Amino acid sequence: MNKTGFEVLKMIDEVKENVSTNLTVPFLALHGEADELTYPEGSHFIHANAGTPIEHKRVEVLKVCSC
């Protein structure tokens, strides 16, 4: 594994370990359903585990636009 890949995996582990105590502000997570780099499960994980009260956090998965 290259250094960049290792650092990304390390960062993901840190987010999973710290999101409940370090993310306590209101937020809106936007995720595109056609995103090929990240999965919407990551946005849903952050939403479910953040320390922010449920009424002050939201995830929106944006549909593909055929503009």
Secondary structure by P-SEA (a helix, b strand, c coil): ccaaaaaaaaaaaaaaaccccccccbbbbbbbcccccccaaaaaaaaacccccccccbbbbbccccc
